[in-house]
């Protein structure tokens, strides 16, 4: 069992891109399912003590996930839309992520996510590229604590994957 799993988080202000590489001590099937099944996704997506609450998710090209971050007090503190633009099962999917309000009104611009999956010897690597249309949009993500929150979420995914192995 590999104990030192890769985790790399890079911010490029020159290209308005955040690049994340993370290994999981789990097979590809399990990690793919954790990203594409709303019931599992809601278990790790939000950094505790917050929760992710998916209102609906239609994981297909042209489909959408609409979800909120919920505070420990039960307050919906932020809504988000993920519009799926490309899916290659168990290999890659892409989506546009857009902040929104509770009525699903988008707050443009969004960011383009490209999520790649690969497995070698029981270790699954997820490579995420997040392209923002402007430096201002990317800096807003960073100011909101994206790095810290997403790191916690990915660690929660590792815990979940290890428990369900």
DONUVO-670225 format. One record per residue: z, y, x of N, C-alpha, C in turn. Coordinates in pm, whole numbers, plus 50000, padded with zeros to 5 digits. Last residue first. Layout:
REM DONUVO-670225
fike n.c3: Z n.c2: Y n.c1: X ca.c3: Z ca.c2: Y ca.c1: X c.c3: Z c.c2: Y c.c1: X
...
This chain:
REM DONUVO-670225
fike n.c3: 50014 n.c2: 50046 n.c1: 48711 ca.c3: 49929 ca.c2: 49962 ca.c1: 48797 c.c3: 49948 c.c2: 49816 c.c1: 48771
fike n.c3: 50166 n.c2: 50233 n.c1: 48592 ca.c3: 50079 ca.c2: 50152 ca.c1: 48506 c.c3: 49988 c.c2: 50059 c.c1: 48584
fike n.c3: 50297 n.c2: 50362 n.c1: 48799 ca.c3: 50378 ca.c2: 50294 ca.c1: 48699 c.c3: 50292 c.c2: 50196 c.c1: 48615
fike n.c3: 50081 n.c2: 50480 n.c1: 48927 ca.c3: 50159 ca.c2: 50379 ca.c1: 48998 c.c3: 50241 c.c2: 50296 c.c1: 48900
fike n.c3: 49999 n.c2: 50662 n.c1: 48730 ca.c3: 49907 ca.c2: 50558 ca.c1: 48776 c.c3: 49983 c.c2: 50445 c.c1: 48845
fike n.c3: 50225 n.c2: 50829 n.c1: 48714 ca.c3: 50178 ca.c2: 50757 ca.c1: 48596 c.c3: 50090 c.c2: 50639 c.c1: 48637
fike n.c3: 50230 n.c2: 50935 n.c1: 48974 ca.c3: 50345 ca.c2: 50862 ca.c1: 48921 c.c3: 50304 c.c2: 50773 c.c1: 48803
fike n.c3: 49978 n.c2: 51064 n.c1: 48976 ca.c3: 50007 ca.c2: 50956 ca.c1: 49071 c.c3: 50123 c.c2: 50871 c.c1: 49023
fike n.c3: 50021 n.c2: 51254 n.c1: 48776 ca.c3: 49918 ca.c2: 51152 ca.c1: 48756 c.c3: 49942 c.c2: 51036 c.c1: 48852
fike n.c3: 50212 n.c2: 51409 n.c1: 48904 ca.c3: 50251 ca.c2: 51338 ca.c1: 48782 c.c3: 50149 c.c2: 51228 c.c1: 48750
fike n.c3: 50049 n.c2: 51515 n.c1: 49101 ca.c3: 50160 ca.c2: 51428 ca.c1: 49141 c.c3: 50210 c.c2: 51347 c.c1: 49021
fike n.c3: 49885 n.c2: 51671 n.c1: 48938 ca.c3: 49826 ca.c2: 51558 ca.c1: 49012 c.c3: 49934 c.c2: 51462 c.c1: 49062
fike n.c3: 50080 n.c2: 51858 n.c1: 48845 ca.c3: 50008 ca.c2: 51771 ca.c1: 48753 c.c3: 49949 c.c2: 51649 c.c1: 48824
fike n.c3: 50149 n.c2: 51986 n.c1: 49085 ca.c3: 50251 ca.c2: 51912 ca.c1: 49011 c.c3: 50184 c.c2: 51813 c.c1: 48916
fike n.c3: 49898 n.c2: 52101 n.c1: 49138 ca.c3: 49956 ca.c2: 52007 ca.c1: 49234 c.c3: 50063 c.c2: 51922 c.c1: 49165
fike n.c3: 49877 n.c2: 52275 n.c1: 48925 ca.c3: 49785 ca.c2: 52162 ca.c1: 48931 c.c3: 49834 c.c2: 52057 c.c1: 49030
fike n.c3: 50087 n.c2: 52457 n.c1: 48988 ca.c3: 50087 ca.c2: 52380 ca.c1: 48863 c.c3: 49998 c.c2: 52258 c.c1: 48869
fike n.c3: 50006 n.c2: 52560 n.c1: 49238 ca.c3: 50135 ca.c2: 52495 ca.c1: 49223 c.c3: 50137 c.c2: 52405 c.c1: 49099
fike n.c3: 49747 n.c2: 52663 n.c1: 49174 ca.c3: 49767 ca.c2: 52567 ca.c1: 49283 c.c3: 49897 c.c2: 52490 c.c1: 49264
fike n.c3: 49796 n.c2: 52842 n.c1: 48951 ca.c3: 49711 ca.c2: 52722 ca.c1: 48939 c.c3: 49740 c.c2: 52619 c.c1: 49048
fike n.c3: 49940 n.c2: 53071 n.c1: 48899 ca.c3: 50009 ca.c2: 52957 ca.c1: 48958 c.c3: 49929 c.c2: 52829 c.c1: 48952
fike n.c3: 49811 n.c2: 53294 n.c1: 48822 ca.c3: 49880 ca.c2: 53222 ca.c1: 48715 c.c3: 49951 c.c2: 53097 c.c1: 48768
fike n.c3: 49680 n.c2: 53362 n.c1: 49056 ca.c3: 49798 ca.c2: 53440 ca.c1: 49016 c.c3: 49880 c.c2: 53368 c.c1: 48909
fike n.c3: 49465 n.c2: 53181 n.c1: 49038 ca.c3: 49561 ca.c2: 53169 ca.c1: 49147 c.c3: 49692 c.c2: 53241 c.c1: 49111
fike n.c3: 49326 n.c2: 53281 n.c1: 48816 ca.c3: 49376 ca.c2: 53142 ca.c1: 48817 c.c3: 49488 c.c2: 53127 c.c1: 48920
fike n.c3: 49266 n.c2: 53536 n.c1: 48916 ca.c3: 49351 ca.c2: 53525 ca.c1: 48797 c.c3: 49410 c.c2: 53384 c.c1: 48789
fike n.c3: 49093 n.c2: 53470 n.c1: 49121 ca.c3: 49222 ca.c2: 53528 ca.c1: 49156 c.c3: 49318 c.c2: 53524 c.c1: 49038
fike n.c3: 48875 n.c2: 53383 n.c1: 48967 ca.c3: 48945 ca.c2: 53289 ca.c1: 49054 c.c3: 49083 c.c2: 53342 c.c1: 49091
fike n.c3: 48803 n.c2: 53624 n.c1: 48841 ca.c3: 48841 ca.c2: 53507 ca.c1: 48760 c.c3: 48922 c.c2: 53409 c.c1: 48844
fike n.c3: 48738 n.c2: 53782 n.c1: 49069 ca.c3: 48844 ca.c2: 53825 ca.c1: 48977 c.c3: 48894 c.c2: 53706 c.c1: 48893
fike n.c3: 48517 n.c2: 53658 n.c1: 49169 ca.c3: 48639 ca.c2: 53652 ca.c1: 49249 c.c3: 48758 c.c2: 53689 c.c1: 49160
fike n.c3: 48331 n.c2: 53478 n.c1: 48920 ca.c3: 48371 ca.c2: 53601 ca.c1: 48988 c.c3: 48499 c.c2: 53577 c.c1: 49068
fike n.c3: 48276 n.c2: 53228 n.c1: 48835 ca.c3: 48165 ca.c2: 53323 ca.c1: 48836 c.c3: 48201 c.c2: 53455 c.c1: 48904
fike n.c3: 48402 n.c2: 52957 n.c1: 49022 ca.c3: 48430 ca.c2: 53070 ca.c1: 48933 c.c3: 48318 c.c2: 53172 c.c1: 48947
fike n.c3: 48409 n.c2: 52612 n.c1: 49050 ca.c3: 48335 ca.c2: 52734 ca.c1: 49082 c.c3: 48364 c.c2: 52840 c.c1: 48977
fike n.c3: 48578 n.c2: 52361 n.c1: 49179 ca.c3: 48591 ca.c2: 52455 ca.c1: 49068 c.c3: 48524 c.c2: 52585 c.c1: 49111
fike n.c3: 48556 n.c2: 52027 n.c1: 49250 ca.c3: 48507 ca.c2: 52158 ca.c1: 49289 c.c3: 48512 c.c2: 52247 c.c1: 49166
fike n.c3: 48737 n.c2: 51747 n.c1: 49343 ca.c3: 48717 ca.c2: 51846 ca.c1: 49238 c.c3: 48668 c.c2: 51976 c.c1: 49301
fike n.c3: 48753 n.c2: 51414 n.c1: 49385 ca.c3: 48707 ca.c2: 51535 ca.c1: 49455 c.c3: 48667 c.c2: 51635 c.c1: 49348
fike n.c3: 48965 n.c2: 51149 n.c1: 49409 ca.c3: 48908 ca.c2: 51244 ca.c1: 49315 c.c3: 48878 c.c2: 51371 c.c1: 49394
fike n.c3: 48975 n.c2: 50818 n.c1: 49512 ca.c3: 48969 ca.c2: 50957 ca.c1: 49554 c.c3: 48901 c.c2: 51039 c.c1: 49445
fike n.c3: 49179 n.c2: 50537 n.c1: 49491 ca.c3: 49077 ca.c2: 50618 ca.c1: 49425 c.c3: 49088 c.c2: 50762 c.c1: 49473
fike n.c3: 49228 n.c2: 50239 n.c1: 49652 ca.c3: 49264 ca.c2: 50382 ca.c1: 49656 c.c3: 49148 c.c2: 50460 c.c1: 49594
fike n.c3: 49127 n.c2: 49983 n.c1: 49662 ca.c3: 49234 ca.c2: 50012 ca.c1: 49567 c.c3: 49286 c.c2: 50154 c.c1: 49567
fike n.c3: 48917 n.c2: 50006 n.c1: 49854 ca.c3: 49035 ca.c2: 49922 ca.c1: 49878 c.c3: 49154 c.c2: 49961 c.c1: 49789
fike n.c3: 48801 n.c2: 50296 n.c1: 49721 ca.c3: 48788 ca.c2: 50208 ca.c1: 49837 c.c3: 48920 c.c2: 50138 c.c1: 49859
fike n.c3: 48622 n.c2: 50487 n.c1: 49485 ca.c3: 48732 ca.c2: 50396 ca.c1: 49516 c.c3: 48699 c.c2: 50314 c.c1: 49639
fike n.c3: 48569 n.c2: 50813 n.c1: 49341 ca.c3: 48525 ca.c2: 50700 ca.c1: 49424 c.c3: 48647 c.c2: 50615 c.c1: 49455
fike n.c3: 48457 n.c2: 51083 n.c1: 49140 ca.c3: 48550 ca.c2: 50971 ca.c1: 49158 c.c3: 48488 c.c2: 50867 c.c1: 49251
fike n.c3: 48444 n.c2: 51435 n.c1: 49087 ca.c3: 48383 ca.c2: 51313 ca.c1: 49142 c.c3: 48490 c.c2: 51208 c.c1: 49168
fike n.c3: 48392 n.c2: 51702 n.c1: 48886 ca.c3: 48497 ca.c2: 51605 ca.c1: 48921 c.c3: 48430 c.c2: 51473 c.c1: 48960
fike n.c3: 48347 n.c2: 52033 n.c1: 48865 ca.c3: 48271 ca.c2: 51914 ca.c1: 48901 c.c3: 48372 c.c2: 51813 c.c1: 48957
fike n.c3: 48370 n.c2: 52311 n.c1: 48652 ca.c3: 48439 ca.c2: 52203 ca.c1: 48721 c.c3: 48343 c.c2: 52087 c.c1: 48745
fike n.c3: 48333 n.c2: 52653 n.c1: 48634 ca.c3: 48259 ca.c2: 52526 ca.c1: 48630 c.c3: 48332 c.c2: 52423 c.c1: 48715
fike n.c3: 48513 n.c2: 52881 n.c1: 48427 ca.c3: 48487 ca.c2: 52823 ca.c1: 48559 c.c3: 48419 c.c2: 52687 c.c1: 48539
fike n.c3: 48427 n.c2: 53171 n.c1: 48227 ca.c3: 48499 ca.c2: 53048 ca.c1: 48256 c.c3: 48476 c.c2: 53005 c.c1: 48399
fike n.c3: 48478 n.c2: 53524 n.c1: 48147 ca.c3: 48400 ca.c2: 53406 ca.c1: 48186 c.c3: 48490 c.c2: 53285 c.c1: 48211
fike n.c3: 48581 n.c2: 53482 n.c1: 47800 ca.c3: 48487 ca.c2: 53461 ca.c1: 47910 c.c3: 48519 c.c2: 53553 c.c1: 48026
fike n.c3: 48765 n.c2: 53341 n.c1: 47599 ca.c3: 48788 ca.c2: 53460 ca.c1: 47680 c.c3: 48705 c.c2: 53441 c.c1: 47807
fike n.c3: 48671 n.c2: 53210 n.c1: 47276 ca.c3: 48673 ca.c2: 53206 ca.c1: 47422 c.c3: 48699 c.c2: 53343 c.c1: 47485
fike n.c3: 48865 n.c2: 53111 n.c1: 47014 ca.c3: 48780 ca.c2: 53221 ca.c1: 47057 c.c3: 48786 c.c2: 53227 c.c1: 47209
fike n.c3: 49033 n.c2: 52925 n.c1: 46902 ca.c3: 48922 ca.c2: 52877 ca.c1: 46982 c.c3: 48820 c.c2: 52986 c.c1: 47018
fike n.c3: 49260 n.c2: 53019 n.c1: 46798 ca.c3: 49149 ca.c2: 53003 ca.c1: 46703 c.c3: 49021 c.c2: 52959 c.c1: 46773
fike n.c3: 49428 n.c2: 53061 n.c1: 47010 ca.c3: 49457 ca.c2: 52946 ca.c1: 46924 c.c3: 49347 c.c2: 52919 c.c1: 46821
fike n.c3: 49192 n.c2: 53160 n.c1: 47270 ca.c3: 49310 ca.c2: 53180 ca.c1: 47186 c.c3: 49325 c.c2: 53060 c.c1: 47093
fike n.c3: 49110 n.c2: 53057 n.c1: 47609 ca.c3: 49080 ca.c2: 53087 ca.c1: 47469 c.c3: 49209 c.c2: 53124 c.c1: 47396
fike n.c3: 48938 n.c2: 53000 n.c1: 47916 ca.c3: 49059 ca.c2: 53040 ca.c1: 47845 c.c3: 49020 c.c2: 53079 c.c1: 47704
fike n.c3: 48728 n.c2: 52731 n.c1: 47991 ca.c3: 48735 ca.c2: 52869 ca.c1: 47943 c.c3: 48871 c.c2: 52893 c.c1: 47877
fike n.c3: 48534 n.c2: 52530 n.c1: 48194 ca.c3: 48671 ca.c2: 52555 ca.c1: 48148 c.c3: 48683 c.c2: 52703 c.c1: 48114
fike n.c3: 48275 n.c2: 52310 n.c1: 48169 ca.c3: 48306 ca.c2: 52451 ca.c1: 48181 c.c3: 48445 c.c2: 52469 c.c1: 48119
fike n.c3: 48237 n.c2: 52003 n.c1: 48356 ca.c3: 48267 ca.c2: 52080 ca.c1: 48236 c.c3: 48286 c.c2: 52226 c.c1: 48271
fike n.c3: 48131 n.c2: 51679 n.c1: 48458 ca.c3: 48135 ca.c2: 51823 ca.c1: 48478 c.c3: 48167 c.c2: 51891 c.c1: 48345
fike n.c3: 48205 n.c2: 51372 n.c1: 48623 ca.c3: 48179 ca.c2: 51451 ca.c1: 48504 c.c3: 48196 c.c2: 51597 c.c1: 48538
fike n.c3: 48145 n.c2: 51059 n.c1: 48784 ca.c3: 48145 ca.c2: 51205 ca.c1: 48785 c.c3: 48140 c.c2: 51260 c.c1: 48644
fike n.c3: 48206 n.c2: 50782 n.c1: 48766 ca.c3: 48157 ca.c2: 50841 ca.c1: 48889 c.c3: 48180 c.c2: 50992 c.c1: 48894
fike n.c3: 48259 n.c2: 50673 n.c1: 48521 ca.c3: 48338 ca.c2: 50625 ca.c1: 48634 c.c3: 48292 c.c2: 50679 c.c1: 48769
fike n.c3: 47952 n.c2: 50785 n.c1: 48384 ca.c3: 48075 ca.c2: 50706 ca.c1: 48371 c.c3: 48129 c.c2: 50651 c.c1: 48503
fike n.c3: 47868 n.c2: 51095 n.c1: 48414 ca.c3: 47819 ca.c2: 50970 ca.c1: 48472 c.c3: 47940 c.c2: 50878 c.c1: 48478
fike n.c3: 47808 n.c2: 51378 n.c1: 48227 ca.c3: 47899 ca.c2: 51264 ca.c1: 48244 c.c3: 47821 c.c2: 51146 c.c1: 48301
fike n.c3: 47807 n.c2: 51727 n.c1: 48172 ca.c3: 47745 ca.c2: 51612 ca.c1: 48239 c.c3: 47850 c.c2: 51502 c.c1: 48253
fike n.c3: 47947 n.c2: 51910 n.c1: 48021 ca.c3: 47805 ca.c2: 51936 ca.c1: 48046 c.c3: 47732 c.c2: 51818 c.c1: 48109
fike n.c3: 48202 n.c2: 51980 n.c1: 47795 ca.c3: 48146 ca.c2: 51880 ca.c1: 47886 c.c3: 47994 c.c2: 51895 c.c1: 47897
fike n.c3: 48419 n.c2: 52241 n.c1: 47789 ca.c3: 48290 ca.c2: 52199 ca.c1: 47733 c.c3: 48223 c.c2: 52106 c.c1: 47835
fike n.c3: 48739 n.c2: 52301 n.c1: 47721 ca.c3: 48660 ca.c2: 52232 ca.c1: 47824 c.c3: 48534 c.c2: 52183 c.c1: 47754
fike n.c3: 48952 n.c2: 52573 n.c1: 47658 ca.c3: 48836 ca.c2: 52495 ca.c1: 47612 c.c3: 48776 c.c2: 52428 c.c1: 47735
fike n.c3: 49296 n.c2: 52646 n.c1: 47604 ca.c3: 49182 ca.c2: 52630 ca.c1: 47693 c.c3: 49078 c.c2: 52541 c.c1: 47628
fike n.c3: 49580 n.c2: 52859 n.c1: 47550 ca.c3: 49480 ca.c2: 52763 ca.c1: 47503 c.c3: 49364 c.c2: 52760 c.c1: 47600
fike n.c3: 49921 n.c2: 52908 n.c1: 47611 ca.c3: 49784 ca.c2: 52929 ca.c1: 47653 c.c3: 49693 c.c2: 52819 c.c1: 47604
fike n.c3: 50165 n.c2: 52853 n.c1: 47497 ca.c3: 50154 ca.c2: 52969 ca.c1: 47586 c.c3: 50012 c.c2: 52995 c.c1: 47635
fike n.c3: 50326 n.c2: 52760 n.c1: 47225 ca.c3: 50193 ca.c2: 52743 ca.c1: 47284 c.c3: 50164 c.c2: 52868 c.c1: 47366
fike n.c3: 50661 n.c2: 52662 n.c1: 47249 ca.c3: 50569 ca.c2: 52774 ca.c1: 47228 c.c3: 50436 c.c2: 52744 c.c1: 47299
fike n.c3: 50864 n.c2: 52484 n.c1: 47300 ca.c3: 50766 ca.c2: 52449 ca.c1: 47197 c.c3: 50666 c.c2: 52558 c.c1: 47167
fike n.c3: 51023 n.c2: 52531 n.c1: 47512 ca.c3: 51075 ca.c2: 52576 ca.c1: 47383 c.c3: 50979 c.c2: 52546 c.c1: 47268
fike n.c3: 50867 n.c2: 52456 n.c1: 47727 ca.c3: 50980 ca.c2: 52368 ca.c1: 47689 c.c3: 51040 c.c2: 52405 c.c1: 47553
fike n.c3: 50529 n.c2: 52540 n.c1: 47613 ca.c3: 50651 ca.c2: 52565 ca.c1: 47690 c.c3: 50761 c.c2: 52466 c.c1: 47648
fike n.c3: 50213 n.c2: 52400 n.c1: 47638 ca.c3: 50327 ca.c2: 52422 ca.c1: 47551 c.c3: 50453 c.c2: 52433 c.c1: 47637
fike n.c3: 49876 n.c2: 52469 n.c1: 47649 ca.c3: 49994 ca.c2: 52446 ca.c1: 47731 c.c3: 50112 c.c2: 52486 c.c1: 47643
fike n.c3: 49630 n.c2: 52314 n.c1: 47439 ca.c3: 49725 ca.c2: 52421 ca.c1: 47470 c.c3: 49825 c.c2: 52373 c.c1: 47573
fike n.c3: 49276 n.c2: 52241 n.c1: 47403 ca.c3: 49416 ca.c2: 52207 ca.c1: 47422 c.c3: 49499 c.c2: 52331 c.c1: 47452
fike n.c3: 48985 n.c2: 52079 n.c1: 47339 ca.c3: 49055 ca.c2: 52203 ca.c1: 47308 c.c3: 49203 c.c2: 52172 c.c1: 47313
fike n.c3: 48693 n.c2: 51948 n.c1: 47474 ca.c3: 48838 ca.c2: 51930 ca.c1: 47463 c.c3: 48897 c.c2: 52069 c.c1: 47438
fike n.c3: 48369 n.c2: 51855 n.c1: 47354 ca.c3: 48468 ca.c2: 51955 ca.c1: 47392 c.c3: 48610 c.c2: 51899 c.c1: 47384
fike n.c3: 48024 n.c2: 51763 n.c1: 47418 ca.c3: 48153 ca.c2: 51754 ca.c1: 47352 c.c3: 48251 c.c2: 51854 c.c1: 47411
fike n.c3: 47803 n.c2: 51765 n.c1: 47574 ca.c3: 47799 ca.c2: 51852 ca.c1: 47457 c.c3: 47929 c.c2: 51851 c.c1: 47379
fike n.c3: 47866 n.c2: 51439 n.c1: 47660 ca.c3: 47788 ca.c2: 51556 ca.c1: 47695 c.c3: 47768 c.c2: 51638 c.c1: 47567
fike n.c3: 48202 n.c2: 51357 n.c1: 47562 ca.c3: 48060 ca.c2: 51325 ca.c1: 47569 c.c3: 47988 c.c2: 51452 c.c1: 47611
fike n.c3: 48490 n.c2: 51339 n.c1: 47436 ca.c3: 48439 ca.c2: 51323 ca.c1: 47573 c.c3: 48298 c.c2: 51267 c.c1: 47571
fike n.c3: 48641 n.c2: 51536 n.c1: 47249 ca.c3: 48522 ca.c2: 51456 ca.c1: 47226 c.c3: 48452 c.c2: 51444 c.c1: 47361
fike n.c3: 48956 n.c2: 51617 n.c1: 47134 ca.c3: 48876 ca.c2: 51590 ca.c1: 47253 c.c3: 48763 c.c2: 51496 c.c1: 47216
fike n.c3: 49196 n.c2: 51849 n.c1: 46999 ca.c3: 49091 ca.c2: 51747 ca.c1: 46985 c.c3: 49015 c.c2: 51733 c.c1: 47116
fike n.c3: 49438 n.c2: 51941 n.c1: 47095 ca.c3: 49411 ca.c2: 51952 ca.c1: 46952 c.c3: 49300 c.c2: 51853 c.c1: 46916
fike n.c3: 49661 n.c2: 51830 n.c1: 47331 ca.c3: 49520 ca.c2: 51832 ca.c1: 47294 c.c3: 49508 c.c2: 51838 c.c1: 47143
fike n.c3: 49894 n.c2: 51978 n.c1: 47513 ca.c3: 49879 ca.c2: 51930 ca.c1: 47376 c.c3: 49732 c.c2: 51944 c.c1: 47336
fike n.c3: 50097 n.c2: 51941 n.c1: 47791 ca.c3: 49961 ca.c2: 51962 ca.c1: 47745 c.c3: 49952 c.c2: 51902 c.c1: 47605
fike n.c3: 50406 n.c2: 52102 n.c1: 47863 ca.c3: 50330 ca.c2: 51988 ca.c1: 47815 c.c3: 50190 c.c2: 52032 c.c1: 47779
fike n.c3: 50641 n.c2: 52202 n.c1: 48121 ca.c3: 50538 ca.c2: 52229 ca.c1: 48020 c.c3: 50471 c.c2: 52099 c.c1: 47978
fike n.c3: 50817 n.c2: 52161 n.c1: 48329 ca.c3: 50857 ca.c2: 52115 ca.c1: 48197 c.c3: 50758 c.c2: 52147 c.c1: 48085
fike n.c3: 50537 n.c2: 51978 n.c1: 48445 ca.c3: 50666 ca.c2: 51977 ca.c1: 48376 c.c3: 50747 c.c2: 52097 c.c1: 48419
fike n.c3: 50210 n.c2: 52096 n.c1: 48420 ca.c3: 50324 ca.c2: 52077 ca.c1: 48508 c.c3: 50455 c.c2: 52083 c.c1: 48430
fike n.c3: 49976 n.c2: 51906 n.c1: 48229 ca.c3: 50059 ca.c2: 52025 ca.c1: 48242 c.c3: 50177 c.c2: 51998 c.c1: 48336
fike n.c3: 49864 n.c2: 51641 n.c1: 48260 ca.c3: 49784 ca.c2: 51761 ca.c1: 48286 c.c3: 49870 c.c2: 51886 c.c1: 48307
fike n.c3: 49998 n.c2: 51405 n.c1: 48189 ca.c3: 50009 ca.c2: 51455 ca.c1: 48325 c.c3: 49948 c.c2: 51592 c.c1: 48348
fike n.c3: 49971 n.c2: 51342 n.c1: 47922 ca.c3: 50094 ca.c2: 51298 ca.c1: 47988 c.c3: 50110 c.c2: 51358 c.c1: 48128
fike n.c3: 49719 n.c2: 51417 n.c1: 47841 ca.c3: 49831 ca.c2: 51501 ca.c1: 47800 c.c3: 49963 c.c2: 51462 c.c1: 47867
fike n.c3: 49574 n.c2: 51197 n.c1: 47938 ca.c3: 49558 ca.c2: 51329 ca.c1: 48000 c.c3: 49676 c.c2: 51421 c.c1: 47966
fike n.c3: 49634 n.c2: 51002 n.c1: 47750 ca.c3: 49683 ca.c2: 50987 ca.c1: 47888 c.c3: 49680 c.c2: 51123 c.c1: 47959
fike n.c3: 49512 n.c2: 51110 n.c1: 47525 ca.c3: 49652 ca.c2: 51065 ca.c1: 47517 c.c3: 49714 c.c2: 51051 c.c1: 47656
fike n.c3: 49245 n.c2: 51160 n.c1: 47606 ca.c3: 49337 ca.c2: 51272 ca.c1: 47579 c.c3: 49484 c.c2: 51229 c.c1: 47574
fike n.c3: 49081 n.c2: 51027 n.c1: 47870 ca.c3: 49147 ca.c2: 50986 ca.c1: 47746 c.c3: 49257 c.c2: 51089 c.c1: 47718
fike n.c3: 48995 n.c2: 51105 n.c1: 48119 ca.c3: 48898 ca.c2: 51109 ca.c1: 48008 c.c3: 48955 c.c2: 51065 c.c1: 47874
fike n.c3: 49177 n.c2: 51076 n.c1: 48323 ca.c3: 49106 ca.c2: 51204 ca.c1: 48312 c.c3: 49026 c.c2: 51216 c.c1: 48183
fike n.c3: 49261 n.c2: 50816 n.c1: 48294 ca.c3: 49362 ca.c2: 50922 ca.c1: 48290 c.c3: 49300 c.c2: 51060 c.c1: 48276
fike n.c3: 49024 n.c2: 50676 n.c1: 48338 ca.c3: 49082 ca.c2: 50677 ca.c1: 48203 c.c3: 49185 c.c2: 50790 c.c1: 48189
fike n.c3: 49004 n.c2: 50712 n.c1: 48616 ca.c3: 48900 ca.c2: 50764 ca.c1: 48526 c.c3: 48956 c.c2: 50778 c.c1: 48384
fike n.c3: 49230 n.c2: 50565 n.c1: 48695 ca.c3: 49224 ca.c2: 50709 ca.c1: 48722 c.c3: 49119 c.c2: 50776 c.c1: 48633
fike n.c3: 49158 n.c2: 50303 n.c1: 48611 ca.c3: 49280 ca.c2: 50367 ca.c1: 48562 c.c3: 49275 c.c2: 50519 c.c1: 48580
fike n.c3: 48919 n.c2: 50258 n.c1: 48756 ca.c3: 48923 ca.c2: 50247 ca.c1: 48610 c.c3: 49043 c.c2: 50323 c.c1: 48552
fike n.c3: 48998 n.c2: 50273 n.c1: 49029 ca.c3: 48911 ca.c2: 50373 ca.c1: 48969 c.c3: 48918 c.c2: 50374 c.c1: 48816
fike n.c3: 49344 n.c2: 50191 n.c1: 49090 ca.c3: 49202 ca.c2: 50162 ca.c1: 49086 c.c3: 49127 c.c2: 50269 c.c1: 49006
fike n.c3: 49570 n.c2: 50378 n.c1: 49301 ca.c3: 49534 ca.c2: 50313 ca.c1: 49174 c.c3: 49385 c.c2: 50287 c.c1: 49173
fike n.c3: 49692 n.c2: 50598 n.c1: 49449 ca.c3: 49713 ca.c2: 50456 ca.c1: 49477 c.c3: 49694 c.c2: 50377 c.c1: 49347
fike n.c3: 49464 n.c2: 50858 n.c1: 49500 ca.c3: 49562 ca.c2: 50796 ca.c1: 49412 c.c3: 49571 c.c2: 50648 c.c1: 49446
fike n.c3: 49383 n.c2: 51161 n.c1: 49674 ca.c3: 49380 ca.c2: 51015 ca.c1: 49663 c.c3: 49491 c.c2: 50969 c.c1: 49570
fike n.c3: 49203 n.c2: 51456 n.c1: 49630 ca.c3: 49331 ca.c2: 51388 ca.c1: 49610 c.c3: 49308 c.c2: 51240 c.c1: 49596
fike n.c3: 49080 n.c2: 51770 n.c1: 49698 ca.c3: 49059 ca.c2: 51627 ca.c1: 49723 c.c3: 49195 c.c2: 51560 c.c1: 49713
fike n.c3: 48945 n.c2: 52063 n.c1: 49572 ca.c3: 49063 ca.c2: 51978 ca.c1: 49577 c.c3: 49019 c.c2: 51835 c.c1: 49601
fike n.c3: 48841 n.c2: 52389 n.c1: 49604 ca.c3: 48805 ca.c2: 52250 ca.c1: 49629 c.c3: 48933 c.c2: 52170 c.c1: 49650
fike n.c3: 48730 n.c2: 52670 n.c1: 49440 ca.c3: 48850 ca.c2: 52596 ca.c1: 49478 c.c3: 48807 c.c2: 52450 c.c1: 49492
fike n.c3: 48522 n.c2: 52950 n.c1: 49504 ca.c3: 48537 ca.c2: 52808 ca.c1: 49475 c.c3: 48672 c.c2: 52756 c.c1: 49523
fike n.c3: 48391 n.c2: 53184 n.c1: 49579 ca.c3: 48467 ca.c2: 53180 ca.c1: 49452 c.c3: 48493 c.c2: 53037 c.c1: 49408
fike n.c3: 48288 n.c2: 53199 n.c1: 49830 ca.c3: 48204 ca.c2: 53133 ca.c1: 49728 c.c3: 48271 c.c2: 53124 c.c1: 49591
fike n.c3: 48482 n.c2: 53346 n.c1: 49962 ca.c3: 48341 ca.c2: 53378 ca.c1: 49988 c.c3: 48250 c.c2: 53318 c.c1: 49880
fike n.c3: 48720 n.c2: 53233 n.c1: 49906 ca.c3: 48691 ca.c2: 53359 ca.c1: 49838 c.c3: 48545 c.c2: 53400 c.c1: 49859
fike n.c3: 48806 n.c2: 52916 n.c1: 49865 ca.c3: 48704 ca.c2: 52993 ca.c1: 49935 c.c3: 48672 c.c2: 53119 c.c1: 49856
fike n.c3: 49078 n.c2: 52709 n.c1: 49912 ca.c3: 49028 ca.c2: 52822 ca.c1: 49834 c.c3: 48927 c.c2: 52896 c.c1: 49919
fike n.c3: 49171 n.c2: 52370 n.c1: 49897 ca.c3: 49106 ca.c2: 52477 ca.c1: 49973 c.c3: 49054 c.c2: 52583 c.c1: 49877
fike n.c3: 49374 n.c2: 52108 n.c1: 49939 ca.c3: 49350 ca.c2: 52215 ca.c1: 49842 c.c3: 49297 c.c2: 52334 c.c1: 49921
fike n.c3: 49420 n.c2: 51765 n.c1: 49964 ca.c3: 49366 ca.c2: 51883 ca.c1: 50030 c.c3: 49330 c.c2: 51985 c.c1: 49922
fike n.c3: 49573 n.c2: 51473 n.c1: 50025 ca.c3: 49575 ca.c2: 51584 ca.c1: 49930 c.c3: 49531 c.c2: 51708 c.c1: 50007
fike n.c3: 49584 n.c2: 51126 n.c1: 50072 ca.c3: 49517 ca.c2: 51252 ca.c1: 50101 c.c3: 49539 c.c2: 51351 c.c1: 49988
fike n.c3: 49892 n.c2: 50953 n.c1: 50104 ca.c3: 49769 ca.c2: 50977 ca.c1: 50030 c.c3: 49716 c.c2: 51117 c.c1: 50059
fike n.c3: 50064 n.c2: 50757 n.c1: 50268 ca.c3: 50023 ca.c2: 50894 ca.c1: 50297 c.c3: 49889 c.c2: 50923 c.c1: 50232
fike n.c3: 50080 n.c2: 50493 n.c1: 50188 ca.c3: 50187 ca.c2: 50584 ca.c1: 50150 c.c3: 50150 c.c2: 50731 c.c1: 50174
fike n.c3: 49910 n.c2: 50215 n.c1: 50062 ca.c3: 49899 ca.c2: 50337 ca.c1: 50140 c.c3: 50004 c.c2: 50437 c.c1: 50094
fike n.c3: 50000 n.c2: 49882 n.c1: 50084 ca.c3: 50000 ca.c2: 50000 ca.c1: 50000 c.c3: 50000 c.c2: 50125 c.c1: 50089
